[in-house]
Amino acid sequence: MDVFLQEYSADEAIARYTSRTAGHGISYLLENDYAEVYLSAIRDFLKTSPGKSLRLLEYGCGGGMNIITLLALLERKGRSVELAIGTDF
């Protein structure tokens, strides 16, 4: 197996990239600073109607902290998400 793929598929490596182990700092950033960036990107650049369901795809998501946080944020804001996919090694 490729050493790089082996590293990023090991249980210990995956645990390093999840919100439980990343610490309070990244959780705070995702919930506060990044939240406004995400919402403004959806509002200003996607030009979708508020009633239309979104489809999300995140490349290089690690343990999925960003996409999971974004899903919760959109739910709190009343935005529907039809499909959300995160992919990484």
Buried (B, 14 or more C-beta within 10 A) or exposed (E): EEEEEEEBEEEEBBEEBEBEEBEEEBBEBBEEEBBEEBBEEBEEEEEEEEEEEBEBEBEEBBBBBBBBBBBEBBEEEEBEBEEBEBEBE
